[in-house]
Amino acid sequence: MAIIGAGFIADYHADALGRLASTELVAVCDLSRSRAEVLAKQYDVDAIYTSLEDLISREKIDVAHLLVPPELHLRLAIPLLDAGIDLMVEKPMCVTVDECKQLEDEAHRRGRVVGVNHNFLYFPIYQRLAAALRDKQIGKLDQVDIVWNKELPQVLSGPHDLWMFARPENILFEIGPHSFAHALDIVGEVTDLDVEARDRVQLTNGRWFYRRWEIRGWSGHTSVRMRFSFVDGYPDHYVRVRGSNAIATVDFERNTYSLQRHTAQPFDLDRYNAVATTARQTMSQASATLGRLILAKMGGKAPGKPFLESFVGSLGQFYAQLGAPLDEGLRARFATRSIELATQIAAAARYEPAPSEPASVAASAASDPGHADPAPKPGKARVLVLGGTGFIGRALVRRLREAGHAVRVLARNPARAPAEWKALGVETARGDFTDRSALETALQGIEQVYHLARGHGSTWNEYLRYDVEPTVQLAKLCLEHGVKRLHYASSIAIYHAGRSAGTITESTEPHKDLLRCNLYARAKVECERELLGLADRTALEVVVFRPGIVVGPGGSPYHWGVGMWPYKTVCRLWGDGDSPLPFVLVDDVADAMTRAAEIEGISGNSYNLVGSPDITANDYLDEFERHAGIRIRRVPTSPWRYYGEDVAKWLIKTAGRDPARRRPSLIDYDGRTCAARFDANKAKTELGWDPNEDRARFLREGIAEPVTTFSR
């Protein structure tokens, strides 16, 4: 097999393939070589490609797993079929009925097999429902309820140039097939549709998205109701079938199946038995799910998570039947039917009326209303920003333009750039900071570089490859291209900031035990060491910034500097939550970085960027609750408690020989309390930096505005 498209879902396909005896993953192909390398390394695959044509010409492939965005499925499927390769396509098969039928026809004409992964049909708990339906245990069907209530984070955080946001109905083709497959599998067809879309929100690209869909239809005398909610809230995903004999419920979020039917007991005892039996079944299934997860962490071969188990089921069925008639839920014809249903639902949809005063896209991204943005400088850009589409990066780009700098941003996808950049005259270049050729192109004519891009990894070798080494390469390219100065965004995460740490200045040494277990901090320290060492030996100037807990408009209010957020309604505090935290407004960080560009003689220096509004985690959450209109469950948690939990996890991972395991450190969790005091006087003195110290302004810009934006 080869995997085409190394995004989020590819990990599940690769993991499932590794558990099937008859399959071997031999190649990964993705436009992003670094993304392909991460997946290939994780699953011991040697062949890596960024071109589909190269893969087809050089590798002998039996099956390709097509995991690219759905609007590309047909375009990429044709050359694979031409090469005599069978396909396993991630749902939806295509984005229109015509495309689906064309892919079916092309596969049939070439004698190739196309399977489509509707993995939710292959959850073991759903298979129990399917068996009960086949055995007539539920009786004559009366009602089918299918509910998908899960937040869609991209609605708030983007990117908004994805195909599913191009038109309001596209979400029915992107997410909908999961539920449409269940409806078709249970009742065969759905007619007489009544569809309503509500909760209309405007995206940053000016398009509209509907976060709630109510779909009602019939299959003969059986009522079918499907509901989608993409709003932040308690997740709920289930299929519930009511029949003449029983009620069956499949709860995908909690991985449970229940079947309630009458016993031979009198009414009151029958009702008691129904509740008690369901409770016993639920407890038994919950224990089994947790047990499988623990065994998987300890090195067991069975999938530890139900979602992965569904992939093992669907892909296992596909490969077991390859060359024979596929199971109905895997067939291309079934996938086409799900897109036909999506098309019918989209045609029947009634949309919530447009608001009388649409929100302004520009207003959300505008700078100080009393400040006029300057016209772009004539000529080419002189400042290059890496990581400019991130939270701090967007504020920095805006501030640099306000200061009159001509700016270029290197971005993986320039189409995802904020709408305001065009008005600001910001240049964009396509590329990744790990891509040497893209960097060389972007560095043309540049005098100063801001490196805010962040690497990734789960092991130290991955951090070296995808963060440290590309950062060193960037610095050397800056030298070759005559760049005067490289500004590097590090972090206060490199310090141990527990109560015993006292006052932290730029000369405070990173704690060795913290760096051992916190690979992000270790990578930052290593990047600093390499860059500052290069500055000592060469003409390249290097300035390092270490921002604190950065908040402000455009950022998520669920900041892990405040506490651990296992869920958006639960915050596990670092300690008791009563120590003032090293907050800083994002615009203040951008201001310090921009000021540095104009100041001579600061090469080799580092600057702590921390404000002093004297706000604790509990203060932050008080304000959060007030503006969100919700109650957040606060859980004060001592460093010892965190440490003990981590030790238990480490022991389980050690038993399973998990290569990403790291021995926990109490120092790490003690430091997260940020009970130490941070000194930012160096930045104030040498950069002329004047960060906000007004409590009211911080509460407004640092908490109220982000919370209001996310709540809306």
C-alpha positions as CSV (number, residue, x, y, z in Angstrom):
1,M,0.0,0.0,0.0
2,A,0.8,3.7,-0.4
3,I,-0.8,6.5,1.6
4,I,-1.6,9.6,-0.5
5,G,-2.0,12.5,1.9
6,A,-0.3,12.5,5.3
7,G,-2.8,14.6,7.3
8,F,-4.6,13.8,10.5
9,I,-6.5,10.8,9.3
10,A,-3.5,9.1,7.7
11,D,-2.2,8.1,11.2
12,Y,-5.2,6.0,11.7
13,H,-4.9,4.3,8.3
14,A,-1.2,3.6,8.9
15,D,-1.8,2.3,12.4
16,A,-4.7,0.0,11.2
17,L,-2.6,-1.3,8.3
18,G,0.2,-2.2,10.6
19,R,-2.2,-4.5,12.5
20,L,-3.3,-6.4,9.4
21,A,-1.3,-9.5,8.6
22,S,-1.7,-9.2,4.8
23,T,-0.7,-5.6,4.3
24,E,2.5,-3.7,4.0
25,L,2.8,0.1,3.9
26,V,5.7,0.9,1.5
27,A,5.3,4.6,0.6
28,V,3.9,7.9,1.7
29,C,3.2,10.8,-0.6
30,D,2.3,14.4,0.4
31,L,3.0,17.8,-1.0
32,S,4.6,18.6,2.4
33,R,7.8,16.5,2.6
34,S,8.2,17.2,6.3
35,R,4.7,15.9,7.0
36,A,5.3,12.8,4.9
37,E,8.6,12.2,6.7
38,V,6.9,12.3,10.1
39,L,4.3,9.7,9.1
40,A,6.9,7.5,7.3
41,K,9.3,7.6,10.2
42,Q,6.6,6.7,12.7
43,Y,5.6,3.6,10.7
44,D,9.1,2.6,9.4
45,V,8.4,3.5,5.8
46,D,11.4,4.3,3.6
47,A,9.9,5.6,0.4
48,I,8.7,9.3,0.6
49,Y,7.3,11.3,-2.3
50,T,6.0,14.8,-2.9
51,S,4.8,13.9,-6.4
52,L,2.1,11.4,-7.3
53,E,3.7,10.8,-10.7
54,D,7.0,9.9,-9.1
55,L,5.4,7.4,-6.7
56,I,3.4,5.7,-9.5
57,S,6.5,5.4,-11.8
58,R,8.9,4.2,-9.1
59,E,6.9,2.0,-6.7
60,K,5.0,-1.3,-7.3
61,I,1.7,-0.5,-5.4
62,D,-1.3,-2.8,-5.1
63,V,-3.6,-0.4,-3.2
64,A,-3.4,3.4,-2.6
65,H,-5.2,5.0,0.4
66,L,-6.4,8.3,-0.9
67,L,-6.6,10.7,2.1
68,V,-6.3,14.1,0.5
69,P,-9.1,16.8,0.7
70,P,-12.3,15.4,-0.9
71,E,-12.4,17.9,-3.7
72,L,-9.2,16.3,-5.0
73,H,-10.3,12.7,-4.9
74,L,-11.4,12.3,-8.5
75,R,-8.5,14.2,-9.9
76,L,-5.9,12.0,-8.1
77,A,-7.9,8.8,-8.4
78,I,-7.7,8.6,-12.2
79,P,-3.9,8.3,-12.6
80,L,-3.8,5.7,-9.8
81,L,-6.5,3.7,-11.5
82,D,-4.7,4.1,-14.9
83,A,-1.6,2.6,-13.2
84,G,-3.6,-0.5,-12.2
85,I,-3.9,0.4,-8.5
86,D,-6.9,-0.3,-6.4
87,L,-8.2,2.4,-4.1
88,M,-9.3,2.8,-0.5
89,V,-10.8,6.3,-0.4
90,E,-11.6,8.2,2.8
91,K,-15.2,9.4,2.9
92,P,-16.7,11.3,1.1
93,M,-15.8,9.4,-2.1
94,C,-16.2,12.7,-4.0
95,V,-18.1,16.0,-3.5
96,T,-20.8,15.6,-6.2
97,V,-23.0,12.8,-7.4
98,D,-21.6,13.2,-10.9
99,E,-18.0,12.8,-9.7
100,C,-18.9,9.8,-7.6
101,K,-20.5,8.1,-10.6
102,Q,-17.6,9.0,-12.8
103,L,-15.2,7.4,-10.4
104,E,-17.3,4.3,-10.2
105,D,-17.4,4.1,-14.0
106,E,-13.6,4.7,-14.4
107,A,-12.9,2.0,-11.9
108,H,-15.3,-0.5,-13.5
109,R,-13.9,0.3,-17.0
110,R,-10.3,-0.5,-15.8
111,G,-11.4,-3.5,-13.7
112,R,-10.1,-1.9,-10.5
113,V,-11.7,-1.9,-7.0
114,V,-12.6,1.3,-5.1
115,G,-13.5,1.0,-1.5
116,V,-14.7,3.9,0.6
117,N,-14.0,4.2,4.3
118,H,-17.2,4.8,6.3
119,N,-15.4,3.7,9.5
120,F,-18.3,4.5,11.8
121,L,-20.2,1.6,10.3
122,Y,-17.5,-0.7,11.7
123,F,-17.4,0.3,15.3
124,P,-18.0,-2.9,17.2
125,I,-20.8,-1.3,19.2
126,Y,-22.5,-0.3,15.9
127,Q,-22.0,-3.8,14.5
128,R,-24.0,-5.1,17.5
129,L,-26.9,-2.8,16.5
130,A,-26.6,-4.1,12.9
131,A,-26.8,-7.7,14.2
132,A,-29.8,-6.9,16.3
133,L,-31.6,-5.4,13.3
134,R,-30.7,-8.4,11.1
135,D,-32.1,-10.7,13.8
136,K,-35.3,-8.7,14.1
137,Q,-34.7,-8.2,17.9
138,I,-35.9,-4.6,17.6
139,G,-39.0,-5.4,15.7
140,K,-40.8,-3.1,13.3
141,L,-38.9,0.2,13.1
142,D,-40.8,3.3,14.3
143,Q,-38.1,6.0,14.8
144,V,-34.4,6.4,14.0
145,D,-32.5,9.3,15.7
146,I,-29.0,10.1,14.6
147,V,-27.2,12.9,16.5
148,W,-23.8,14.4,15.8
149,N,-23.2,17.2,18.4
150,K,-19.4,18.0,18.3
151,E,-17.6,21.2,18.2
152,L,-15.9,22.0,14.9
153,P,-12.8,24.0,16.0
154,Q,-12.0,25.3,12.6
155,V,-15.1,27.5,12.7
156,L,-13.4,29.7,15.2
157,S,-9.7,29.1,14.6
158,G,-9.7,28.5,10.9
159,P,-8.4,27.9,8.3
160,H,-11.5,29.1,6.5
161,D,-10.2,28.5,3.0
162,L,-11.1,24.8,3.3
163,W,-13.6,23.3,0.8
164,M,-16.1,22.6,3.6
165,F,-16.4,26.3,4.3
166,A,-16.7,27.4,0.6
167,R,-20.5,27.1,0.7
168,P,-22.9,26.5,3.7
169,E,-24.1,23.1,2.3
170,N,-20.6,21.8,1.9
171,I,-20.5,20.7,5.6
172,L,-23.2,18.1,4.6
173,F,-20.8,16.5,2.2
174,E,-17.7,16.7,4.5
175,I,-19.1,15.6,7.9
176,G,-22.6,14.5,6.9
177,P,-21.7,11.1,5.3
178,H,-20.8,9.7,8.7
179,S,-24.5,10.0,9.7
180,F,-26.0,9.5,6.3
181,A,-24.2,6.1,6.1
182,H,-26.0,5.1,9.3
183,A,-29.4,6.2,8.0
184,L,-28.9,4.3,4.7
185,D,-27.6,1.2,6.5
186,I,-30.6,1.1,8.9
187,V,-33.5,2.1,6.7
188,G,-32.3,1.9,3.1
189,E,-33.6,5.3,1.9
190,V,-34.9,8.6,3.3
191,T,-37.5,10.7,1.5
192,D,-39.9,13.5,2.3
193,L,-37.1,15.6,3.7
194,D,-37.6,18.7,5.8
195,V,-34.3,20.5,6.5
196,E,-33.5,23.7,8.5
197,A,-30.1,25.3,9.0
198,R,-29.7,27.8,11.8
199,D,-27.1,29.6,14.0
200,R,-25.4,31.5,11.2
201,V,-21.9,32.9,11.8
202,Q,-19.6,34.8,9.6
203,L,-16.1,33.5,8.9
204,T,-13.0,35.6,8.6
205,N,-13.1,35.2,4.8
206,G,-16.6,36.8,4.7
207,R,-18.5,33.5,4.1
208,W,-21.3,32.2,6.2
209,F,-21.4,28.9,8.1
210,Y,-24.5,27.3,9.8
211,R,-23.6,25.6,13.0
212,R,-26.9,23.7,13.5
213,W,-28.8,21.5,11.1
214,E,-32.2,19.8,11.7
215,I,-33.1,17.1,9.2
216,R,-36.4,15.2,9.2
217,G,-37.5,12.5,6.8
218,W,-39.3,9.3,6.3
219,S,-38.5,5.8,5.2
220,G,-42.0,4.2,4.6
221,H,-43.6,4.4,8.1
222,T,-40.3,5.0,9.9
223,S,-39.5,8.5,11.1
224,V,-35.8,9.5,10.5
225,R,-34.3,12.4,12.3
226,M,-30.7,13.7,12.0
227,R,-29.3,16.5,14.0
228,F,-25.9,18.2,13.6
229,S,-24.5,20.8,16.0
230,F,-21.0,22.1,15.5
231,V,-21.2,24.4,18.6
232,D,-18.8,24.1,21.5
233,G,-20.5,22.0,24.2
234,Y,-20.6,18.6,25.8
235,P,-20.0,16.1,22.9
236,D,-22.8,13.8,22.0
237,H,-22.8,11.3,19.1
238,Y,-25.3,8.5,19.0
239,V,-27.7,6.4,17.0
240,R,-31.0,5.4,18.7
241,V,-33.5,3.1,17.1
242,R,-37.0,2.5,18.5
243,G,-38.9,-0.5,17.3
244,S,-42.0,-2.5,18.3
245,N,-39.9,-4.9,20.4
246,A,-37.0,-2.8,21.8
247,I,-35.0,0.4,21.9
248,A,-31.3,0.1,20.9
249,T,-28.7,2.9,21.4
250,V,-25.2,3.2,20.1
251,D,-23.2,5.9,22.0
252,F,-20.0,6.5,20.0
253,E,-18.6,9.1,22.4
254,R,-18.7,6.7,25.3
255,N,-18.3,3.5,23.3
256,T,-21.4,1.7,24.7
257,Y,-24.4,-0.2,23.2
258,S,-27.6,-0.8,25.0
259,L,-30.7,-2.8,24.1
260,Q,-33.8,-2.3,26.2
261,R,-36.7,-4.8,25.8
262,H,-39.4,-6.2,28.0
263,T,-38.9,-9.1,30.4
264,A,-41.5,-11.5,31.7
265,Q,-41.8,-9.5,35.0
266,P,-44.7,-7.2,36.1
267,F,-44.6,-3.6,35.0
268,D,-42.6,-2.1,37.9
269,L,-40.1,-4.9,38.0
270,D,-39.7,-4.8,34.3
271,R,-38.9,-1.1,34.4
272,Y,-36.4,-1.7,37.2
273,N,-34.7,-4.6,35.3
274,A,-34.4,-2.4,32.2
275,V,-32.6,0.4,34.1
276,A,-30.4,-2.1,36.1
277,T,-29.5,-4.1,33.1
278,T,-28.5,-1.0,31.1
279,A,-26.4,0.2,34.1
280,R,-24.6,-3.1,34.3
281,Q,-24.0,-3.2,30.6
282,T,-22.7,0.3,30.6
283,M,-20.3,-0.3,33.5
284,S,-19.0,-3.4,31.9
285,Q,-18.4,-1.8,28.6
286,A,-16.8,1.3,30.2
287,S,-14.4,-1.0,32.1
288,A,-13.6,-3.0,29.0
289,T,-12.8,0.2,27.0
290,L,-10.5,1.5,29.7
291,G,-8.8,-1.9,30.1
292,R,-8.1,-2.1,26.4
293,L,-6.6,1.4,26.5
294,I,-4.3,0.5,29.4
295,L,-3.2,-2.8,27.7
296,A,-2.5,-0.9,24.4
297,K,-0.3,1.6,26.4
298,M,1.5,-1.4,27.9
299,G,2.4,-2.8,24.4
300,G,-0.7,-4.9,23.7
301,K,-1.4,-5.6,20.0
302,A,-5.2,-4.8,20.1
303,P,-6.3,-1.2,19.3
304,G,-6.6,0.8,22.5
305,K,-9.1,3.4,21.2
306,P,-12.5,2.7,19.8
307,F,-12.0,5.1,16.9
308,L,-8.8,3.2,15.8
309,E,-10.7,-0.1,16.3
310,S,-13.3,1.1,13.7
311,F,-10.5,1.6,11.2
312,V,-9.1,-1.9,11.9
313,G,-12.6,-3.2,11.3
314,S,-13.3,-1.3,8.0
315,L,-9.8,-1.8,6.5
316,G,-9.6,-5.4,7.7
317,Q,-12.9,-6.1,6.0
318,F,-11.7,-4.4,2.8
319,Y,-8.5,-6.4,2.5
320,A,-10.2,-9.6,3.5
321,Q,-12.7,-9.1,0.6
322,L,-10.4,-7.6,-2.0
323,G,-11.0,-9.5,-5.2
324,A,-14.4,-10.6,-4.0
325,P,-17.7,-8.6,-3.6
326,L,-17.1,-6.0,-0.9
327,D,-19.3,-5.5,2.1
328,E,-22.1,-3.1,1.3
329,G,-20.7,-0.3,3.6
330,L,-17.4,-0.3,1.7
331,R,-18.7,-0.2,-1.8
332,A,-18.4,2.8,-4.0
333,R,-22.1,2.5,-4.9
334,F,-23.0,2.9,-1.2
335,A,-20.7,5.9,-1.0
336,T,-22.5,7.5,-4.0
337,R,-25.8,6.9,-2.3
338,S,-24.6,8.9,0.8
339,I,-23.7,11.8,-1.5
340,E,-27.0,11.6,-3.3
341,L,-28.7,11.9,0.2
342,A,-26.4,14.8,1.0
343,T,-27.4,16.5,-2.3
344,Q,-31.1,16.0,-1.6
345,I,-30.8,17.4,2.0
346,A,-28.9,20.4,0.7
347,A,-31.6,21.1,-1.9
348,A,-34.3,20.9,0.8
349,A,-32.6,23.1,3.3
350,R,-34.3,26.3,4.6
351,Y,-31.7,28.7,5.9
352,E,-32.0,31.1,8.8
353,P,-32.6,34.6,7.6
354,A,-29.6,36.8,7.2
355,P,-29.1,39.3,10.1
356,S,-30.1,42.8,9.4
357,E,-26.6,44.1,10.3
358,P,-24.0,41.5,9.3
359,A,-20.9,41.5,11.3
360,S,-17.9,43.2,9.7
361,V,-15.0,41.0,8.9
362,A,-12.6,43.9,8.9
363,A,-13.8,45.1,12.3
364,S,-12.6,41.9,14.0
365,A,-9.1,42.4,12.6
366,A,-8.8,46.2,12.7
367,S,-6.1,47.9,14.6
368,D,-6.6,51.0,16.8
369,P,-9.5,52.8,15.1
370,G,-7.8,56.1,15.7
371,H,-4.7,55.0,13.8
372,A,-4.6,55.0,10.0
373,D,-2.7,52.1,8.4
374,P,0.1,53.4,6.3
375,A,0.3,52.8,2.6
376,P,2.7,50.0,1.6
377,K,6.3,51.0,1.2
378,P,7.4,51.2,-2.5
379,G,9.7,48.5,-3.6
380,K,10.3,45.0,-2.3
381,A,9.8,43.8,1.3
382,R,12.7,44.2,3.7
383,V,11.4,42.2,6.7
384,L,10.5,38.5,6.5
385,V,8.2,36.9,9.1
386,L,8.1,33.2,9.6
387,G,5.0,32.0,11.5
388,G,3.2,35.2,10.6
389,T,-0.2,33.5,10.4
390,G,0.0,32.5,14.1
391,F,-1.5,34.4,17.0
392,I,1.7,36.4,17.8
393,G,2.7,36.5,14.2
394,R,-0.5,38.3,13.1
395,A,-0.1,41.0,15.7
396,L,3.6,41.4,14.7
397,V,2.9,41.7,11.0
398,R,0.3,44.4,11.8
399,R,2.6,46.3,14.1
400,L,5.5,46.1,11.6
401,R,3.3,47.7,9.0
402,E,2.2,50.4,11.4
403,A,5.8,51.2,11.9
404,G,6.3,51.5,8.2
405,H,8.2,48.3,7.5
406,A,7.7,46.5,4.1
407,V,6.8,43.0,5.2
408,R,6.8,39.6,3.5
409,V,5.3,36.5,5.2
410,L,6.3,32.9,4.4
411,A,3.2,30.7,4.9
412,R,2.4,27.1,4.0
413,N,-0.9,28.4,2.4
414,P,-1.0,32.1,1.5
415,A,-4.7,31.8,0.8
416,R,-5.2,31.4,4.6
417,A,-3.6,34.8,5.3
418,P,-5.8,37.3,7.2
419,A,-8.0,39.4,5.0
420,E,-6.5,42.6,6.5
421,W,-3.1,41.8,5.0
422,K,-4.1,42.8,1.5
423,A,-5.2,46.2,2.7
424,L,-1.9,46.5,4.7
425,G,0.2,45.7,1.6
426,V,1.8,42.6,3.1
427,E,3.5,40.3,0.7
428,T,3.0,36.5,1.1
429,A,5.2,33.7,-0.2
430,R,4.4,30.0,-0.2
431,G,6.5,27.6,1.8
432,D,7.5,26.1,5.1
433,F,10.5,27.1,7.2
434,T,11.9,23.6,6.8
435,D,12.0,24.0,3.0
436,R,15.4,25.3,2.0
437,S,14.3,26.3,-1.6
438,A,11.3,28.2,-0.3
439,L,13.4,30.1,2.2
440,E,16.0,31.0,-0.4
441,T,13.3,32.5,-2.5
442,A,11.6,34.3,0.4
443,L,14.9,35.8,1.6
444,Q,15.5,37.8,-1.6
445,G,16.0,41.4,-0.7
446,I,15.4,40.8,3.1
447,E,17.3,42.7,5.7
448,Q,15.7,41.4,8.9
449,V,14.0,38.1,9.7
450,Y,11.5,37.3,12.5
451,H,11.4,33.6,13.2
452,L,8.2,32.7,15.0
453,A,7.6,29.4,13.3
454,R,7.3,26.4,15.5
455,G,8.6,22.9,14.9
456,H,6.9,19.7,16.1
457,G,7.6,16.3,17.4
458,S,7.0,13.7,20.1
459,T,10.6,12.6,20.5
460,W,13.9,14.6,20.8
461,N,15.1,13.3,17.4
462,E,11.9,14.7,15.8
463,Y,12.4,18.1,17.5
464,L,16.0,18.1,16.2
465,R,14.9,17.3,12.7
466,Y,11.8,19.6,12.4
467,D,12.7,22.5,14.7
468,V,16.4,22.8,15.7
469,E,18.0,21.8,12.4
470,P,15.7,23.9,10.2
471,T,16.4,26.9,12.5
472,V,20.1,26.5,12.1
473,Q,19.6,26.2,8.4
474,L,17.6,29.4,8.4
475,A,20.4,31.3,10.2
476,K,23.0,30.0,7.7
477,L,20.8,31.1,4.8
478,C,20.4,34.5,6.4
479,L,24.2,34.8,6.3
480,E,24.4,33.7,2.7
481,H,21.8,36.2,1.7
482,G,23.2,39.2,3.6
483,V,20.5,39.4,6.2
484,K,21.5,41.8,8.9
485,R,19.5,40.4,11.9
486,L,17.5,37.4,12.9
487,H,14.9,37.8,15.6
488,Y,14.0,34.6,17.3
489,A,10.9,33.9,19.4
490,S,11.8,31.7,22.3
491,S,9.7,31.3,25.5
492,I,9.7,31.6,29.3
493,A,9.0,27.9,29.3
494,I,12.8,27.4,29.4
495,Y,12.9,28.6,33.0
496,H,12.0,26.8,36.2
497,A,9.4,29.3,37.6
498,G,8.4,27.6,40.9
499,R,8.1,29.5,44.1
500,S,11.7,28.7,45.1
501,A,13.1,30.2,41.9
502,G,13.0,33.8,43.2
503,T,13.3,36.5,40.6
504,I,13.9,35.4,37.0
505,T,16.0,37.5,34.7
506,E,17.5,36.9,31.3
507,S,20.6,35.5,32.9
508,T,18.7,32.8,34.8
509,E,19.9,29.4,33.6
510,P,17.4,26.9,32.3
511,H,16.8,24.0,34.7
512,K,18.4,20.8,33.4
513,D,15.7,18.5,34.9
514,L,13.0,20.6,33.3
515,L,14.7,20.3,29.9
516,R,15.0,16.6,30.2
517,C,11.2,16.1,30.3
518,N,10.0,19.2,28.4
519,L,11.1,18.7,24.8
520,Y,9.5,22.0,23.7
521,A,11.6,23.9,26.2
522,R,14.7,21.9,25.4
523,A,14.3,22.7,21.7
524,K,14.0,26.4,22.4
525,V,17.2,26.4,24.5
526,E,19.0,24.5,21.8
527,C,17.9,26.9,19.1
528,E,19.0,29.8,21.3
529,R,22.4,28.2,21.9
530,E,22.9,27.6,18.2
531,L,21.8,31.0,17.1
532,L,23.7,33.0,19.7
533,G,26.8,31.0,19.0
534,L,26.5,31.8,15.3
535,A,26.1,35.5,16.1
536,D,29.4,35.3,18.1
537,R,31.3,33.8,15.2
538,T,29.8,35.7,12.2
539,A,28.4,39.0,11.1
540,L,24.8,37.8,11.6
541,E,23.0,39.7,14.4
542,V,20.7,37.6,16.6
543,V,18.1,38.9,19.1
544,V,16.1,36.5,21.3
545,F,12.6,37.2,22.8
546,R,11.1,35.1,25.6
547,P,7.4,36.0,25.8
548,G,5.3,35.1,28.9
549,I,1.7,34.0,28.9
550,V,0.5,35.8,25.8
551,V,-3.2,36.7,25.6
552,G,-5.3,39.2,23.6
553,P,-7.8,39.6,20.7
554,G,-7.5,36.8,18.2
555,G,-6.2,34.3,20.8
556,S,-7.9,31.4,22.4
557,P,-9.0,32.2,26.0
558,Y,-8.4,28.5,26.9
559,H,-4.7,29.2,27.6
560,W,-2.6,26.4,29.1
561,G,-0.5,29.0,30.9
562,V,-3.6,29.4,33.2
563,G,-4.1,25.7,33.7
564,M,-4.6,22.4,32.0
565,W,-7.9,22.3,30.0
566,P,-8.9,18.7,29.5
567,Y,-12.3,20.0,28.4
568,K,-13.5,23.5,27.8
569,T,-15.6,23.4,31.0
570,V,-12.8,22.1,33.2
571,C,-9.6,23.9,34.2
572,R,-7.0,22.0,36.3
573,L,-5.0,24.8,37.8
574,W,-1.3,24.7,38.2
575,G,-1.2,24.7,42.0
576,D,-3.8,26.7,43.9
577,G,-4.2,29.4,41.2
578,D,-3.5,32.3,43.6
579,S,-0.1,33.3,42.3
580,P,0.2,36.3,39.9
581,L,1.0,35.0,36.5
582,P,3.4,36.4,33.9
583,F,0.8,37.6,31.5
584,V,1.5,39.9,28.6
585,L,-0.8,41.3,25.9
586,V,-0.1,40.1,22.3
587,D,0.1,43.7,21.0
588,D,2.8,44.5,23.6
589,V,4.8,41.5,22.5
590,A,4.5,42.7,18.9
591,D,5.6,46.2,20.0
592,A,8.7,45.0,21.7
593,M,9.7,42.9,18.7
594,T,9.1,45.8,16.3
595,R,11.1,48.2,18.4
596,A,14.1,45.9,18.4
597,A,14.3,46.3,14.6
598,E,15.3,49.9,14.9
599,I,17.8,49.6,17.8
600,E,21.5,49.0,17.1
601,G,24.0,47.2,19.4
602,I,21.6,44.6,20.9
603,S,22.8,41.5,19.0
604,G,23.4,38.6,21.3
605,N,20.8,39.8,23.8
606,S,17.7,38.1,25.0
607,Y,14.6,39.8,26.5
608,N,11.9,38.5,28.8
609,L,8.6,40.0,27.6
610,V,6.2,40.0,30.6
611,G,3.7,42.6,31.7
612,S,2.7,43.2,35.3
613,P,-1.1,43.4,35.6
614,D,-0.9,41.3,38.8
615,I,-3.6,38.8,37.6
616,T,-3.9,35.3,39.1
617,A,-5.3,32.2,37.4
618,N,-8.4,32.6,39.6
619,D,-8.8,36.2,38.6
620,Y,-8.5,35.2,35.0
621,L,-11.2,32.5,35.4
622,D,-13.5,34.9,37.3
623,E,-13.4,37.3,34.3
624,F,-13.7,34.5,31.9
625,E,-16.9,33.2,33.6
626,R,-18.4,36.7,33.8
627,H,-18.1,37.3,30.0
628,A,-18.9,33.8,28.8
629,G,-21.9,33.4,31.1
630,I,-20.8,29.9,32.1
631,R,-19.4,28.2,35.2
632,I,-16.0,26.6,34.7
633,R,-15.1,23.7,37.0
634,R,-11.8,24.7,38.7
635,V,-9.6,21.9,40.1
636,P,-6.7,23.2,42.1
637,T,-4.0,20.6,41.6
638,S,-0.6,20.4,43.4
639,P,2.6,19.7,41.5
640,W,2.9,16.5,43.5
641,R,-0.5,15.3,42.2
642,Y,0.5,16.0,38.6
643,Y,3.8,14.3,39.1
644,G,2.2,11.2,40.6
645,E,-0.3,10.9,37.7
646,D,2.6,11.3,35.2
647,V,4.6,8.6,36.9
648,A,1.7,6.2,36.6
649,K,1.4,6.9,32.9
650,W,5.2,6.6,32.5
651,L,5.2,3.2,34.1
652,I,2.5,2.0,31.7
653,K,4.3,3.4,28.7
654,T,7.6,1.9,29.9
655,A,5.9,-1.5,30.1
656,G,4.8,-1.0,26.5
657,R,8.2,0.3,25.4
658,D,6.6,3.5,24.0
659,P,9.5,5.3,22.3
660,A,7.9,8.7,23.1
661,R,8.0,8.1,26.9
662,R,9.9,10.4,29.1
663,R,10.6,10.1,32.8
664,P,8.5,12.7,34.6
665,S,9.9,15.6,36.7
666,L,8.4,17.3,39.7
667,I,10.4,20.4,38.7
668,D,8.4,20.6,35.5
669,Y,5.0,20.8,37.3
670,D,6.3,23.0,40.1
671,G,7.5,25.5,37.4
672,R,4.2,25.6,35.7
673,T,2.7,27.4,38.8
674,C,4.8,30.4,37.7
675,A,5.0,31.5,41.3
676,A,8.4,33.1,40.7
677,R,8.6,36.8,39.7
678,F,9.7,37.7,36.2
679,D,11.9,40.7,35.6
680,A,11.3,42.5,32.2
681,N,13.3,45.6,33.1
682,K,16.0,44.8,30.4
683,A,13.4,45.1,27.6
684,K,12.0,48.2,29.1
685,T,15.4,49.9,29.4
686,E,17.1,48.8,26.2
687,L,14.1,48.7,23.9
688,G,12.1,51.5,25.3
689,W,9.3,49.0,25.9
690,D,6.3,50.1,27.8
691,P,4.0,47.1,28.3
692,N,0.5,47.5,29.7
693,E,0.3,47.7,33.5
694,D,-3.3,48.8,33.7
695,R,-5.6,46.1,35.2
696,A,-8.8,47.3,33.5
697,R,-7.2,47.3,30.1
698,F,-5.8,43.8,30.6
699,L,-9.1,42.5,31.7
700,R,-10.7,44.0,28.6
701,E,-8.2,43.1,25.9
702,G,-6.6,40.0,27.4
703,I,-9.7,38.2,28.7
704,A,-13.0,39.9,27.8
705,E,-12.4,40.3,24.0
706,P,-11.1,36.8,23.4
707,V,-13.8,35.2,25.5
708,T,-16.6,37.3,23.8
709,T,-15.2,36.3,20.4
710,F,-15.1,32.6,21.2
711,S,-18.5,32.7,22.9
712,R,-20.1,34.5,19.9
